[in-house]
Amino acid sequence: MLPNFLIIGAMKSGTTTLYHLLKCHPEIFMAENKEPQFFSDANKVDSSMAWYKSLFKGANEAKAIGEASTNYTKYPLFKDVPELIKTHIPHAKLIYIIRNPIERIYSQFTHNYYIGRTDNDLNRVITQNRNYINISKYHMQLQKYLGVFEQRQIKVVLLEDLRDRPKEVVKDIYEYLDVDSVFVPSILNERKHQTTNKSGRSGLLMKTLRNLPFYESVANRLPEDIKGKLNSLFRSKIEPPKNMTAIEKLYLIDELGDDIISLQSYLKRDLSAWLQ
C-alpha cells in the first residue's frame, strides 16, 4: 500500500505539529516513521519500494494515508522528487506548510547548532551554504511541483495561520483530505519541537555520531520520539546560538525578496511582513 497524501515540507515550518494533528484523526493513518525521505533518493525508490510500502501496512480502512518528509522541498539538494512522486503516486494530495522564510532559516540554524551540525556563525552559514536559502525559496520549490502536478493537488498552509487560527486551519486541511472535518484533535493547542526547550545546549556527542558512516541510514528509520530522546540525552552545556544581526537579515531579504513577491502573487495574499 502507498500513501495518498504527503506533507512535503518545509523544514522547520511546523511539519511535526501538522503530522501529529493529522495522526490523531481516526480516519487518517500516518507512517510511524514521520520522515522516510523515500522520494528524495532515486536509488532508494528503485530498491526499497517494499520497505516503503510496509510503512503503511497498518492503514487498514483509513481514508487518508500519509507521511511527512521535508527533503521533498529541498531542491536543488534533492532533484527530481516531484517526478518520482508523480510516477508512483500520480493522484497524491500534497501539503506544503511554510512560515516566514527568514525565521525558518534562523530556526534551521539553531537546530543544526544544537545538534552539532554547524558552529555558532550564522553569517558564514547563510553566505556559504545555499541550502538554507533555497529551502526558504518557497515559490521556487512550488514551481518544481506545479510543473508535474495540477495546482488543485497542492495545498499551501502557513504556520502563522495554524498558530493564530488552529481550529479553522485544521478543519480546512481535514476537508482537503476528505475526512471528517468536525473532528477536533485534543492536541490542537500543543506545540511540538519548541526550540526554547533546548536553550544553552548542544549535541556534541551527536556530532560525533553523525560522522559515523552508518548514521544517516539508521537515524532516518528511527521514530521521532526516539530521535528526540537521543538528542536530549547527548546534549551538553555551551553558549546559546547568536541572534541574527540587522545586516544578516537585510542580506536574507535581498536574497529572498523576489521569491516572496512571486509567492505573494501565487497565493493572492499579502506577505509584505516577511520583507520587513
C-alpha positions as a printed NumPy array, in Angstrom:
array([[  0.   ,   0.   ,   0.   ],
       [  1.172,   3.512,  -0.854],
       [  0.13 ,   6.818,   0.73 ],
       [ -2.427,   9.052,  -0.952],
       [ -1.087,  12.277,   0.508],
       [  2.287,  13.706,   1.536],
       [  3.448,  16.584,   3.704],
       [  6.353,  17.787,   1.547],
       [  7.864,  20.388,   3.891],
       [  9.114,  22.877,   4.588],
       [ 11.806,  22.012,   7.088],
       [ 11.427,  23.824,  10.448],
       [  7.99 ,  25.131,   9.458],
       [  5.634,  23.075,  11.582],
       [  5.696,  19.713,   9.819],
       [  5.966,  17.847,  13.125],
       [  2.995,  19.72 ,  14.6  ],
       [  0.951,  19.073,  11.47 ],
       [  1.996,  15.413,  11.427],
       [  0.623,  14.906,  14.935],
       [ -2.572,  16.856,  14.227],
       [ -3.256,  14.531,  11.313],
       [ -2.096,  11.37 ,  13.053],
       [ -4.655,  11.684,  15.845],
       [ -7.584,  11.794,  13.383],
       [ -9.416,   8.427,  13.353],
       [ -9.716,   8.431,   9.551],
       [ -6.076,   9.302,   8.876],
       [ -3.089,   6.967,   9.009],
       [  0.388,   8.48 ,   9.301],
       [  3.529,   6.382,   8.97 ],
       [  5.231,   5.889,  12.347],
       [  8.452,   6.871,  10.63 ],
       [  7.497,  10.518,  10.13 ],
       [ 10.214,  11.292,   7.593],
       [ 11.129,   8.288,   5.447],
       [ 12.541,  10.729,   2.836],
       [ 11.823,   7.99 ,   0.309],
       [ 11.341,  10.036,  -2.845],
       [ 14.441,  12.157,  -2.244],
       [ 16.637,   9.229,  -3.272],
       [ 16.047,   7.694,  -6.706],
       [ 18.174,   4.672,  -5.797],
       [ 16.013,   4.024,  -2.737],
       [ 12.876,   4.258,  -4.863],
       [ 14.261,   1.612,  -7.188],
       [ 15.486,  -0.766,  -4.48 ],
       [ 13.333,  -0.22 ,  -1.399],
       [  9.725,   0.072,  -2.56 ],
       [  8.708,  -2.934,  -0.469],
       [ 10.16 ,  -1.259,   2.632],
       [  8.303,   1.969,   1.871],
       [  5.   ,   0.172,   1.361],
       [  5.497,  -1.625,   4.684],
       [  5.332,   1.743,   6.469],
       [  1.621,   1.874,   5.641],
       [  0.631,  -1.732,   6.249],
       [ -1.401,  -0.728,   9.301],
       [ -3.562,   1.742,   7.388],
       [ -6.461,  -0.721,   7.045],
       [ -9.587,   1.276,   6.129],
       [ -8.118,   4.753,   6.653],
       [ -9.398,   7.289,   4.128],
       [ -6.193,   9.35 ,   4.133],
       [ -2.764,   7.727,   4.312],
       [  0.335,   9.854,   4.567],
       [  3.861,  10.667,   5.664],
       [  5.852,  13.875,   6.132],
       [  9.311,  14.221,   4.582],
       [ 10.936,  17.637,   4.49 ],
       [ 13.556,  16.555,   1.943],
       [ 10.809,  16.7  ,  -0.673],
       [ 11.187,  20.502,  -0.884],
       [ 14.943,  20.893,  -0.751],
       [ 15.664,  21.481,  -4.424],
       [ 18.368,  21.518,  -5.786],
       [ 19.896,  19.455,  -2.978],
       [ 17.396,  16.727,  -3.868],
       [ 16.334,  16.773,  -7.504],
       [ 13.558,  15.012,  -9.413],
       [ 11.46 ,  14.496,  -6.267],
       [  8.187,  15.72 ,  -7.847],
       [  8.74 ,  13.475, -10.853],
       [  9.383,  10.426,  -8.66 ],
       [  6.261,  11.095,  -6.596],
       [  4.202,  11.602,  -9.759],
       [  5.43 ,   8.321, -11.214],
       [  4.435,   6.258,  -8.183],
       [  1.561,   8.268,  -6.63 ],
       [  0.126,  10.292,  -9.539],
       [ -3.05 ,  11.329,  -7.709],
       [ -1.361,  12.253,  -4.432],
       [ -2.512,  15.274,  -2.471],
       [  0.416,  17.381,  -1.338],
       [  0.519,  19.648,   1.715],
       [  3.242,  22.289,   1.899],
       [  3.415,  24.081,   5.243],
       [  5.589,  27.2  ,   5.238],
       [  6.447,  30.112,   7.516],
       [  8.275,  33.433,   7.457],
       [ 11.305,  32.315,   5.388],
       [ 13.836,  34.3  ,   7.4  ],
       [ 12.553,  32.898,  10.673],
       [ 12.693,  29.449,   9.095],
       [ 16.37 ,  29.934,   8.229],
       [ 17.215,  31.012,  11.761],
       [ 15.282,  28.056,  13.178],
       [ 17.215,  25.679,  10.927],
       [ 20.472,  27.306,  12.008],
       [ 19.708,  26.971,  15.729],
       [ 18.522,  23.385,  15.238],
       [ 21.717,  22.439,  13.411],
       [ 23.814,  24.262,  16.014],
       [ 22.173,  22.441,  18.923],
       [ 22.757,  19.018,  17.377],
       [ 26.366,  19.828,  16.494],
       [ 25.876,  20.081,  12.735],
       [ 27.218,  23.645,  12.461],
       [ 29.182,  26.162,  14.508],
       [ 27.861,  29.393,  16.025],
       [ 28.41 ,  31.579,  12.937],
       [ 25.149,  32.427,  11.198],
       [ 26.805,  34.802,   8.727],
       [ 29.126,  32.078,   7.46 ],
       [ 26.266,  29.589,   7.26 ],
       [ 23.926,  31.753,   5.18 ],
       [ 26.633,  33.033,   2.847],
       [ 28.368,  29.7  ,   2.248],
       [ 25.541,  27.146,   2.417],
       [ 22.907,  27.903,  -0.216],
       [ 20.63 ,  25.13 ,   1.066],
       [ 19.406,  27.375,   3.875],
       [ 18.215,  30.   ,   1.392],
       [ 16.968,  27.567,  -1.243],
       [ 14.718,  25.764,   1.245],
       [ 13.176,  29.146,   2.089],
       [ 12.501,  29.935,  -1.575],
       [  9.011,  28.523,  -1.347],
       [  7.817,  29.716,  -4.741],
       [ 10.839,  28.14 ,  -6.426],
       [ 10.119,  24.856,  -4.643],
       [  6.44 ,  25.045,  -5.621],
       [  7.281,  25.594,  -9.267],
       [  9.035,  22.231,  -9.372],
       [  5.774,  20.573,  -8.315],
       [  3.497,  22.708, -10.457],
       [  5.446,  21.542, -13.487],
       [  4.331,  17.984, -12.704],
       [  1.147,  18.133, -10.605],
       [ -2.1  ,  20.018, -11.043],
       [ -2.471,  23.069,  -8.829],
       [ -5.522,  21.546,  -7.101],
       [ -3.29 ,  18.726,  -5.808],
       [ -1.107,  21.109,  -3.808],
       [ -2.306,  22.81 ,  -0.638],
       [ -0.131,  25.534,   0.876],
       [ -0.552,  26.166,   4.607],
       [  1.078,  28.997,   6.543],
       [  2.375,  28.153,  10.005],
       [  1.336,  31.646,  11.104],
       [ -2.272,  30.775,  10.243],
       [ -2.04 ,  27.461,  12.09 ],
       [ -0.799,  29.304,  15.17 ],
       [ -3.393,  32.088,  15.015],
       [ -6.439,  30.094,  13.861],
       [ -5.642,  26.438,  14.609],
       [ -9.193,  25.084,  14.64 ],
       [-10.111,  26.756,  11.36 ],
       [ -6.907,  25.735,   9.583],
       [ -7.02 ,  22.128,  10.768],
       [-10.673,  21.858,   9.707],
       [ -9.709,  23.126,   6.256],
       [ -6.925,  20.544,   5.964],
       [ -9.275,  17.762,   7.041],
       [-11.731,  18.863,   4.362],
       [ -8.935,  18.842,   1.786],
       [ -8.139,  15.245,   2.731],
       [-11.832,  14.255,   2.564],
       [-12.038,  13.139,   6.184],
       [-14.436,  14.159,   8.948],
       [-13.766,  17.88 ,   9.391],
       [-15.913,  18.143,  12.528],
       [-13.3  ,  16.18 ,  14.485],
       [-11.263,  18.396,  16.831],
       [ -7.885,  16.935,  17.899],
       [ -7.225,  17.017,  21.64 ],
       [ -3.663,  18.229,  20.984],
       [ -4.832,  21.216,  18.956],
       [ -3.17 ,  23.818,  21.167],
       [  0.024,  21.886,  21.855],
       [  3.351,  22.809,  20.267],
       [  5.907,  20.274,  19.099],
       [  9.664,  20.818,  18.784],
       [  9.94 ,  24.08 ,  20.695],
       [ 13.469,  25.384,  20.275],
       [ 13.256,  27.251,  23.586],
       [ 13.382,  23.935,  25.406],
       [ 16.903,  23.434,  24.046],
       [ 18.359,  26.786,  25.111],
       [ 22.014,  26.637,  26.024],
       [ 22.509,  23.038,  24.963],
       [ 24.182,  21.331,  22.026],
       [ 24.684,  17.821,  20.708],
       [ 28.425,  17.372,  20.965],
       [ 28.216,  13.602,  21.173],
       [ 25.579,  13.677,  18.439],
       [ 28.115,  15.438,  16.225],
       [ 30.467,  12.504,  16.72 ],
       [ 27.705,  10.037,  15.925],
       [ 26.806,  11.915,  12.748],
       [ 30.324,  11.34 ,  11.449],
       [ 29.828,   7.58 ,  11.543],
       [ 29.21 ,   6.097,   8.06 ],
       [ 26.015,   4.315,   9.046],
       [ 24.433,   7.2  ,  10.98 ],
       [ 22.07 ,   8.621,   8.317],
       [ 20.678,   5.263,   7.25 ],
       [ 19.921,   4.325,  10.86 ],
       [ 18.687,   7.754,  12.009],
       [ 16.218,   8.113,   9.14 ],
       [ 14.429,   4.976,  10.295],
       [ 14.112,   5.981,  13.963],
       [ 10.705,   7.184,  15.231],
       [ 10.568,  10.898,  16.017],
       [ 10.143,  10.353,  19.774],
       [ 13.27 ,   8.186,  19.896],
       [ 15.264,  10.782,  17.955],
       [ 14.1  ,  13.465,  20.367],
       [ 15.133,  11.415,  23.404],
       [ 18.565,  10.755,  21.899],
       [ 19.085,  14.444,  21.163],
       [ 18.169,  15.307,  24.768],
       [ 20.444,  12.593,  26.115],
       [ 23.505,  13.736,  24.187],
       [ 23.333,  17.498,  24.684],
       [ 25.93 ,  19.323,  26.797],
       [ 26.139,  22.926,  28.013],
       [ 27.617,  25.512,  25.629],
       [ 26.864,  29.092,  24.668],
       [ 23.443,  29.768,  23.099],
       [ 23.245,  30.491,  19.355],
       [ 23.909,  34.052,  18.282],
       [ 20.975,  36.249,  17.378],
       [ 20.51 ,  37.319,  13.76 ],
       [ 22.008,  40.758,  13.106],
       [ 20.289,  43.513,  11.135],
       [ 22.89 ,  43.124,   8.372],
       [ 22.273,  39.377,   8.138],
       [ 18.524,  39.964,   7.949],
       [ 18.931,  42.542,   5.169],
       [ 21.117,  40.076,   3.272],
       [ 18.388,  37.425,   3.511],
       [ 15.64 ,  39.865,   2.493],
       [ 17.683,  40.701,  -0.589],
       [ 18.195,  37.006,  -1.373],
       [ 14.559,  36.041,  -0.822],
       [ 12.693,  39.174,  -1.906],
       [ 11.849,  38.176,  -5.472],
       [ 10.685,  34.724,  -4.391],
       [  8.455,  36.193,  -1.662],
       [  6.854,  38.583,  -4.158],
       [  6.229,  35.694,  -6.582],
       [  4.726,  33.601,  -3.806],
       [  2.553,  36.514,  -2.742],
       [  1.141,  36.668,  -6.255],
       [  0.602,  32.904,  -6.391],
       [ -1.196,  32.752,  -3.045],
       [ -3.018,  36.04 ,  -3.626],
       [ -2.28 ,  37.262,  -0.123],
       [ -0.149,  39.951,   1.478],
       [  3.259,  38.641,   2.606],
       [  4.899,  42.058,   2.966],
       [  5.6  ,  41.344,   6.662],
       [  8.171,  38.815,   5.505],
       [ 10.107,  41.63 ,   3.796],
       [ 10.425,  43.763,   6.941]])
